[in-house]
């Protein structure tokens, strides 16, 4: 059957450890592909520099693992420089 896609824009704030400075963790976009049968596993697929989670969201249809939920977060964009 066809995978079910969910898109979200979460702004999660993790609990800091004792004495740690609190920092906010946020994703630009979070794409979740739900399992098409009973969910027994999850994969969090992280993208590389200059990419997004949405680009990789077609992977579940290639892998054909119907019991697995796939989560594709998109990291915030950052300026990148190279050393010459």
PyMOL commands that set and color helices and strands:
alter all, ss='L'
color gray80, all
select helices_A, chain A and resi 54-56+59-63
alter helices_A, ss='H'
color red, helices_A
select strands_A, chain A and resi 4-8+29-34+41-44+68-74
alter strands_A, ss='S'
color yellow, strands_A
deselect
rebuild
show_as cartoon
